[in-house]
Every structure is written in C-alpha cells, then in structure tokens.
Amino acid sequence: MWQGLMICTALTAAGVGLARLPALADSGVSPLVVALLLGIVVGNTPVTRWFHRTAPGLKFATSRLLRTGIVLFGLSLTLQQVAALGPRVLLLDALVITAVLVTGYFVGTRLLGMDRETTLLTSAGSAICGAAAVLATESTIRSRPAATSMAVATVVLFGSLAMLVYPLLYPLLGMEEGLYGVYIGATVHEVAQVVAAGEAVGPDALANAVIVKLVRVMLLVPFLLIVGQWWMRQQAGASADGARGGLVIPWFAFGFMAMVVFNSLVSLPAPLHDGLVLAGQLSLTMAMAALGYETRLERLRSLGLRPFILALTLFTLLLVGGGLASLLLMG
C-alpha cells in the first residue's frame, strides 16, 4: 500500500505547510481543508496515470487512519469541562443538533431532491463539529468520496463565514459576553472556528464557547450509534429483496469516549499529550487528503448548487434559531 500512503503523506505535508502561511493561518483554515483541496487538485491531473496501485493505501487512510484520528480527538475533551456549565448546556447542544439534522435531512431530500448521503453528511457537519463530523459519519455509512468532499466544502465555507459574522453581530445583539460565548459554541461549525470567533469577542466568550463546543463534539458518539442503525434500516428498505444488512456499530466512537474518560482521570506529561493530539490531527489530515485524491470533479459538478443551498439554510437556522435557543435556555 506504499503508493497510496506516499501520496497521502506528501499531500498532508504540503497541507500543513500551506496552512501555516500567515495568510491562511490568520484565516483559521485548517490543514485538513488544505489537504482535501490539494488532493482534489492532484487527483484530477494526469499525475494519477503514474500511480496504478494507490487503492490499498488510500483505503487504509480513509478507514484505519480516519478512525484513529477520531479516537485521539477525544484527548481534546474532559468530563470536567462538560460539567462546568451545567446540564442546560447539554440540553441546548442536543436541541441544536436535533433541529439541524431533522431540518437538513427534510430540506435536502424532500425540497432540494438531493441524495441521502450528501444530505446526511452536510447536515452532520453543520450540526456537530464540521469536517470531523463529516469524516466520522462517512466512516459509519461508507459514503462516496464526492459526497464527503462536497459536505466538507460546504461546512468549511459557512463555518468560515461564521467566524466573520458572529463578532460583528456581538455589539448589535446586546448579549452578555459569557452568554454570547455559549451561543457561539452551540452554533459555529468547527472547533477552530469557535476559538477564532470567541477570541474576537472576549475571554469570557472564548472560555464558554470552547466548553459548549466540546460538549457538541461529545454528542457525536450517540449520533453515530443512532445514525448507524437508522442507515442500516434505510439501506435494507431500499434493497430489492428487503434483506436486512449487518448491524452497524461505529466502534471508534467508543474509543473516542474512552479517550475522553482517560483524559479526565489521567494527567499525561504535556509532551506526550500534545504528541498524541498531533498524531490524531495528522491521521485526520491524511484521511482528508485521500478522500480528496479519490474525488473527481465531474462528480462534484453533478451535485450542482443544491448542497450549498442546503448548507446556507442550515447556517441561517443555526444563526437565528441557535441564538433564540441560547437565550431561552441559558439567558
């Protein structure tokens, strides 16, 4: 599998390097996104003719490395952080996630006529934690690379827009800084985007935003368990003979929770902890590079503007509905 892993490693190194350039670093664009875009570019050039045995390495990256990255992502969260803001934060995040998922799936499949894979991935990314949620959901339902790439593109676009919009709205809405941080954490897509938006508002907003966001990340686990069983039933219902498929259990989700518990109880030396977190980020970046390399532009073009319309709808729902929910539950 060396050819596929070599390509993923090269794209990851380039993505990390470009993401550290001042222009991109200040914008909050993560190496995951840069690696995905580089993968799409390289995967649609004649370079692919030089490599004929990339499939095993790419599959390893989009399965084993992806799951490893999600598990190590759990080292970014502790149970103490979850308990700090009380049970209403859990209720707020659960309400936001449920509303976005239900609305997104209805709008995408019924009103826009999109395929179920792209709709579910886009809704999950908007509802929970951006690209990481898209990748975790992709690993559970085993979707097409084009659907995954499109979902990542839309959540990154509107998550980046949120980094600009939320600080501008802060002086206009009259919310207390800490409450506004809760609002940011409950509604902005990516963890990095939450940090950027919260930091632009103030220290109290940043502290609350990160905690509320990490609680949303934790809710990725029950979401994956539920969506795995639901997707299996949907696939069985769509099959010609109606036969039930095998039970879908995203074991890596339990690994994620185990890391959260471990991180709450055991204090690792800082270099070791930071090294494990970095390893998880690099694993996710390599998985994203592999997905990009496997994506063909003609498949993206066939999806048209509908995924962006769906993502805009969900962004508006988060901006307006999430603000009202934050006021009602936490104000």
N, C-alpha and C positions, 0 to 999 in steps of 0.2 A: 504493500500500500504506500510505498515511499513517494511515488509521483504526486498523488493527491495531497499527502501531508506536506510535501515540499512546497506545493503551490499555496496551501493554506498558511504555512509558516511565513512565506515571502509576503503574502498579502497582509498578514497580521502585522509583521514588522513595519511594512510601509504605512499601514493604517495608524499604528501607534505613533510613528514618527511624524506623519502629517497632522495628526490630532494635537500634537504638542507645539505646532507652529503657533505664534502669537495670535494670528487672525482667527484660527479655528479654536484655540484654547479659550480665548475670551468669549466666543460664541456659545460655549458649552457643548459643542458637538463631540460625541464620544468616539473612541476608536472603533467600537462595534459598527457604528454607522459608516465611518470612513472605509472600513474593511469590506462591508457589504457593497458599497458603491464601487470600490476598486474591483471587487470580484465580478460584479456585473459587467464592468468595462472590459476586463481581461477575458471573461468568459464569452464575450461576443466579438472577439477579434480572431484573426487567423492563428493566433498563438495556440489555440486549442488543438490544432492539427498536429502540433509537435508532441502532444501527450495523449497516448491512447489507453493508458491504464490508470486513470485517475479515480475511477469509481470506488474502489475499496477504501482509499484514503479519505475521499470526500464523505463517504458513508460513515466512516469512523468518526470524523469530525462532527457531523450533524447528528450523531447518536451518542457515542460514548463521551466525547469531549463536551457536548452540549449538556448532557445530564450531570457531568462532573462540575461544570461551571455553575449550574443551578444549585447543586448541593452546597458548594463552597460559598455561594451567595448568602447562605444562612448565617455566616460568620459576621455579617453586617448588622445583625439584629439581636437584641436580648429581650428576655421576658420582662425585665425590669423597665425597659423603655416602654413596652406595651402597657404596663400597669400605671405608668406615671400620670397619664391624663385621664384615667378612669374608664369605666365601661361605656360611657356615652360615645367615646371615640370609636370603639369597636362597632357600635350601632350605626354611627354616621358612615363609616367606611363600608359596612355591609350594605347599607341603603344605597350609597352611591354606586357601588359595584353592581348590585342587582338591577338598579334602574338603567344603567348604561348598557348592560348585557341584554336585558329584555328589549329595551328600545332599539338598540343596534341591530339585534337579530330580526326584529319585526320590520324595521325600515329597510334593511339590506335585502332580505329575501322576498318580502311582500311588496314593498313600494318601489324599490330600485331593481328588483329582479336579478340580484347578484347570486353567485354560487355560495353554498353554505360555508365552504372552507374560508374564503376570503372574508366573508361577513363575520364569522366567529373570531377569526384571528384579529381583525381590525377592532372589533368590539372588546376583546380581551385586552389588547394593548392599551386602548383608551381607558378601560375601566380599572386596570390593576397597576401595572408598572411598565408600560411601554414595551420596548423591544424584548426585554427579558420575559415578559408575559407572553408575547407572541411566540418566542422560541420555545417556552415551556409547553404552550398549547400545541404548537406544531409537533413537538415530540410525543404528545399524547394522542393526537388524532392522525399523525403522519400525513400531513398535507403536502401539496405540490410546492416546489421551491418558488414558483412565480407568485402564488398566493401569499406565501410568507414574506417575500421581498416587498410586495405591494403593501401589505399590512404594516411592515416596519417603516416604509417610506411615509405613509400617511400619519402614523402616530408621532414620528420624529418631526414632521413638518408642523403639525399643530401643537406639539409639545414645545417646540422652539418658539412658536408664536406666543404661547402662554408665558414664556419667560419675559417677553416684552410687555404683554398686555397687563398682567397682574400687578407689577409695580406701578404702572401708570394709573390703574384703577384705584389703588390704595387710598390716595388723598381724596378721591371723589366719593367713596362709599361710606366713609365715616366709621369704619370698624376699628375697635381697639386692636393694637398691634398683635397681641397674642392670639386673638380670635382670627385675625386675618391669616396668621400662620397656619392655624387649623384648616382654614378654607383652602389655602394653597396646597397643603399636604393631602387633602381629601380629593383634590380635583386635577392637579397637574400630572402629566403622564409619567415622565422618567424621574428617577431619584436625583440624578444630576441636575435636571431642570428645576426640581423642587428646591434644591440647595441654592441654585442661582437666583430664583425668584424670591425665596425667603431672605437671602442675604441682601438683596436690593432693598427690601422693606425695612429690616432691622434685626437685632439679635434675638429678641423675644419671638418674632415671627419665624426666624430661621430654626430656633430650637423646637418649637411646636410643629412646624411644617415637617421636619425630618421625622419626628416621632410618629405623627399621624400617617405619613407616607410609608414608614416601615411597617406599621400595622396593616396597611393595604397590601404590602408585599407578603406579609404572613398569610393573608387570606387567599393567596394564590393556591395554597395547599388544598383547602376544601373545594375551591373552584375546580381544580384539576381532577379531584376524585369524583365530583358530580358530573363534570363535562365528559369524563372518560366513559362513564356508564351510559349517559344520555347519547353520546356519539355512537356507541356500540349498538344501542337500540335503533337509532336512526339508520345506521348502515344496514342492520338486519331487515328493517322495514322496507328499505329501498332495493334490497336484493331480489332477484327474480323468484327464488324459491322461499323467501321469507325466513331462511335459516338464521338462527342467532349466531353471532360471532363470539369469539372468546372474550372473557372478562378482561376489561382494560383497567389495569392498576398502575398508575404512574409511581413506581417505587422510588424514583428520585425525589418525589415530593416528601416522602417520609425521611429521606436523607437530609433534605433541606431543614425540616423541623428538628431533626436530631442535632444538626449543627447549631440551630437557634438555642436549643436547650443546653448544649455543650458550652456555647459561648456565654450563656447566662450563669453557668455554675463554675466554669474553669477559666482562670485568667492565664492565657498563654503569654510567653515572652513577646514583646512588641514586634521584634523582627520576624519571629515565626508566624504570628498572626497576620502581619502585613504581607508576608510571603505567600501565605495560603489564599488571602483575598486576591492578591495579584495573580496567582495561578488560576483562580476561578475566572477572573476578568479575561485573562489570555485565552482560556478554554472557550469562553463565550465568543470572543472575538474571532477565533479560528473557525468556530461553527458558523458564524455570520459570514465569514469570507467564503466558506464552502457553499453556503446557500446562494450567495451572490454569483459565484462562479457557475453554478448549475442553472441559473436563471437566464432565460432567453428573452430578448427584448420584444420579440413578436408576441410572446405570451402576455407580457405586461401590457402591450398596446391593445390586445384583445379585451382586456378588462376595462379600458376606457376611463372616463372621469367618474364613474359611479363610486369606486372606493373613496375618492377624495370628497365626494358629496356626503357619503356616509360619515367619514371622519369629521367633516365640518359640522354635521348635525350633532354628533356626539360631543364635539368641542363646545358647541353652544349649550348643550344640555348640562355639561359639567360647569361651565361658566355661570349660567343663570340658576339652574336647579341646585347645583352644588353649593352656591352661595346662600340660597334660601334655606337649604337643609342645615348648613353650618350655623346660621343664625338661630334657627328653631331649636336645634339640639344642644348647641354649645354656648349660645349667646345668653 
